[in-house]
Amino acid sequence: MASHRNKPYEVGQTEPFKVSRSKIELFMQCPRCFWLDAKLKITRPSSPPFNINKAIDELFKREFDTYRAKAEPHPLMKEFSIDAVPMQHDMLNVWRQNFTGVTALHEPTNLWVFGAIDDLWVDSSGQAIVVDYKATAKEQGVSIDSDWQISYKRQLEVYQWLLRRNNLKVSDVGYFVYTNAVVKADGFFDKVDFVTKVIPYKGDDTWVEPTLIRMKATLDDDKMPPVGTAAMGGICEFCAYARARTELTLSAIEPKTKLASTKKRSKPA
């Protein structure tokens, strides 16, 4: 597949339809938003880019690559008693790139699934370990226990699913290298200190294939799906906004429409 930029989905198309890891997450959050995106190219409003987080990701990669070249464990691995070293693999640079990433064709649905990983480690038994970098800045310590962080967990599980379909023996346990900026310093002074934790997570990718099957059924349905639920509960906030704005717009237009109609009826013949 030369490109991961999609045309709108057409029912009955023979060309595999490309589905990124983020589009799977979109479907999990709201099938309607996914349907509008895939079939009509009506996308959710985008958020500003997290350039600081991207810079930290890149620096983490360079740091772990130093130990990858030496086939030695990173100090964080020793600190958190992880029996692993950064994995050396010919495809790693490809698997890390956006719009290429790790790819797999799901033949039952003809969906071409892809996602860019942050890192791979390998344990002493030869199992690949999926690693995802995260960065934040908050006073309390980092964790992956909040309800909204289910998206982090699904992200890691999609990567596990993809790598298994690329013939890797993948550990169920992955890790989040989660760094937190210290905000209690006396000032900025062109420097921010971070405290990093490595948090294990036992993934379960058995939900991925049934989800792809549901996604394909949604794509083949001409009827727009119902509103999905937000990660924190309640209806999708994007759908809620669209509905509220539409209702407000119609309520503003309706009196003018009625007035114009009344004037037309009262006009002498």
C-alpha positions in Angstrom: 0.0 0.0 0.0 1.8 3.2 -1.2 -0.3 5.7 0.8 -2.5 5.7 3.9 -4.7 8.6 2.7 -8.2 7.3 2.1 -10.8 8.1 -0.4 -14.3 8.0 1.0 -15.5 4.4 1.6 -17.7 3.0 -1.1 -19.9 -0.1 -0.5 -18.6 -3.0 -2.5 -15.1 -1.6 -3.2 -12.5 -4.2 -3.9 -9.5 -2.1 -2.8 -8.6 -2.5 0.9 -9.9 0.3 3.0 -7.2 1.8 5.2 -8.0 2.1 8.9 -5.5 3.7 11.3 -5.3 2.9 15.0 -6.8 6.3 15.7 -9.8 5.5 13.5 -10.4 2.3 15.4 -10.4 4.5 18.6 -12.8 6.9 16.9 -15.2 4.1 16.2 -15.0 2.9 19.8 -15.9 6.4 21.0 -18.6 7.1 18.5 -19.7 5.0 15.5 -21.5 8.0 14.0 -18.4 10.2 14.0 -16.5 7.3 12.4 -19.2 6.8 9.7 -19.2 10.5 8.8 -15.4 10.5 8.6 -15.0 7.4 6.6 -17.9 7.8 4.2 -18.4 11.5 3.8 -15.0 12.9 5.0 -16.7 15.0 7.6 -14.1 14.9 10.3 -14.1 16.0 13.9 -12.5 19.4 14.6 -8.9 18.8 15.2 -7.1 19.9 18.4 -3.8 21.9 18.4 -0.7 19.8 17.9 1.1 18.7 21.0 4.5 19.8 19.9 6.1 19.5 23.3 4.9 15.9 23.7 6.2 15.1 20.2 9.6 16.5 21.1 9.7 14.4 24.2 8.8 11.3 22.2 11.6 12.0 19.8 14.1 12.5 22.6 13.0 9.2 24.3 13.5 7.4 21.0 17.0 8.8 20.6 17.8 7.9 24.2 16.6 4.3 24.0 18.3 3.9 20.6 21.6 4.6 22.3 21.1 1.5 24.5 19.6 -0.4 21.5 22.8 0.0 19.6 24.8 -1.4 22.6 22.2 -4.2 23.3 22.1 -3.0 26.9 19.2 -2.3 29.2 18.2 1.3 29.7 18.6 2.6 33.3 14.8 2.8 33.6 14.6 -0.9 32.9 17.0 -1.6 35.8 15.2 0.9 38.1 11.8 -0.8 37.5 13.2 -4.4 37.4 12.2 -5.1 33.8 14.0 -8.1 32.2 14.4 -6.6 28.7 16.6 -4.5 26.4 15.5 -2.2 23.5 14.7 -4.5 20.6 16.8 -4.5 17.4 14.6 -5.1 14.3 15.1 -4.3 10.6 11.5 -2.9 10.4 11.6 -0.7 13.5 12.2 2.6 11.7 9.3 1.8 9.4 7.0 0.8 12.2 7.7 4.1 14.0 6.7 6.3 11.0 3.3 7.9 10.8 1.3 6.9 7.7 3.4 3.7 7.4 3.7 2.1 10.8 2.9 -1.5 11.4 0.4 -2.8 8.9 -1.8 -5.8 8.5 -4.7 -6.7 6.1 -7.7 -8.1 7.9 -8.9 -10.4 5.2 -12.5 -11.0 6.5 -13.3 -7.3 6.2 -10.7 -6.2 3.6 -9.6 -3.5 6.1 -6.0 -2.5 6.0 -5.0 -1.7 9.6 -2.0 0.4 10.5 -0.5 2.2 13.5 2.9 3.8 14.4 4.5 2.4 17.5 6.8 4.4 19.8 9.2 1.5 20.8 9.8 -2.2 21.1 11.7 -4.0 23.8 12.5 -7.7 23.9 12.7 -9.8 27.0 15.1 -12.7 27.8 12.6 -15.3 26.3 12.6 -13.5 23.0 9.1 -11.9 23.3 8.6 -8.4 21.8 7.3 -5.9 24.3 5.1 -2.9 23.0 6.1 0.4 24.6 4.3 3.7 24.4 5.7 7.0 25.6 3.4 9.5 27.4 4.1 12.9 28.8 2.2 15.3 31.0 2.5 18.0 33.6 0.5 17.7 36.8 1.0 17.9 40.5 -0.1 14.4 41.4 1.8 11.4 40.1 1.1 9.7 36.8 -1.0 6.5 36.4 -3.2 4.8 33.8 -6.2 4.4 36.2 -8.5 7.1 34.9 -11.5 6.1 32.9 -10.5 8.3 29.9 -7.2 6.4 29.7 -8.9 3.4 28.3 -7.9 4.9 25.0 -4.2 4.5 26.0 -4.8 0.8 26.7 -6.7 0.2 23.5 -3.8 1.9 21.6 -1.3 -0.5 23.1 -3.5 -3.5 22.4 -4.0 -2.6 18.7 -0.2 -2.4 18.4 0.1 -5.9 20.0 -2.5 -7.2 17.5 -0.7 -5.7 14.5 2.7 -7.0 15.5 1.3 -10.5 16.1 0.1 -10.4 12.5 3.6 -9.5 11.4 4.8 -12.8 12.9 6.3 -11.5 16.1 6.0 -13.3 19.4 4.5 -10.5 21.5 4.3 -10.4 25.3 0.8 -9.7 26.8 2.5 -7.2 29.1 3.4 -3.8 27.5 4.8 -0.7 29.2 4.0 3.0 29.3 7.0 5.2 29.8 5.2 8.0 31.4 7.0 11.2 32.3 5.7 14.1 34.4 7.0 17.6 34.4 7.8 19.0 37.8 5.7 22.1 38.3 6.9 23.0 41.8 10.2 24.6 40.8 11.0 28.2 41.7 11.0 29.2 38.0 11.4 28.2 34.4 15.0 29.4 33.7 14.9 27.6 30.3 14.6 24.2 32.0 11.9 21.8 33.0 12.6 18.7 35.1 10.7 15.5 34.6 10.1 12.4 36.8 9.5 9.3 34.7 7.7 6.1 35.7 7.5 2.8 33.7 4.0 1.4 34.1 3.2 -2.2 33.1 -0.1 -3.0 31.5 -1.3 -6.5 30.6 -3.1 -6.2 27.3 -5.9 -8.2 25.7 -6.3 -7.7 22.0 -9.2 -10.1 21.5 -11.6 -7.2 21.1 -9.8 -5.9 18.0 -11.1 -8.4 15.4 -14.8 -8.3 16.5 -14.5 -4.5 16.4 -13.1 -4.5 12.8 -16.1 -6.7 11.8 -18.5 -4.2 13.4 -16.7 -1.3 11.7 -17.1 -3.0 8.3 -20.8 -3.5 8.9 -21.1 0.1 9.8 -19.3 1.2 6.6 -21.6 -1.0 4.5 -24.8 0.5 6.1 -26.3 3.5 4.4 -28.0 4.5 7.6 -26.0 6.8 9.9 -25.4 5.1 13.3 -26.8 6.5 16.5 -24.7 8.8 18.7 -21.9 7.1 20.5 -20.9 7.5 24.2 -18.0 9.6 25.3 -15.0 8.0 27.1 -16.1 9.5 30.4 -19.8 8.6 30.0 -22.7 10.4 28.3 -23.2 11.0 24.6 -20.3 12.0 22.3 -19.5 15.6 22.9 -19.0 16.3 19.2 -22.4 14.9 18.4 -24.0 16.8 21.3 -22.5 20.1 20.0 -23.7 19.4 16.5 -27.2 18.6 17.7 -27.3 21.7 20.0 -26.1 24.0 17.2 -28.5 22.6 14.7 -31.4 23.0 17.1 -30.4 26.6 17.9 -30.0 27.5 14.2 -33.4 26.1 13.3 -35.0 27.9 16.2 -33.5 31.2 15.0 -34.6 30.6 11.4 -38.1 29.3 12.2 -39.6 32.7 13.3 -38.2 34.4 10.2 -39.6 31.7 8.0 -43.0 31.9 9.6 -43.0 35.7 9.3 -42.1 35.5 5.6 -44.8 32.9 5.0 -47.5 35.0 6.8 -46.6 38.1 4.7 -46.9 36.1 1.6 -50.3 34.8 2.5 -51.5 38.3 3.5 -50.4 39.9 0.3 -53.3 41.1 -1.9 -54.0 39.1 -5.0 
